[in-house]
């Protein structure tokens, strides 16, 4: 649909604080999938090129990191 104009984008901030039900943006499957679709389709090129940065605000447990990020193996 191309409704989101990302050319001037320089910073993406994610609030990682747990909500009242202990969910974060990455522990909700549909939200996590939506973020990674956006990242892979648009943000990855900008981040790798040094034209944009990602910021994760709030406490994140090691358990949550392992759920979300692919292993380095």
Secondary structure, DSSP 8 states (H G I E B T S, - for coil): ---S--TT--EEEEE----TTS--TTTSHHHHHHHHHHIIIIIHHHHHTTS-EEEEES---HHHHHHHS----
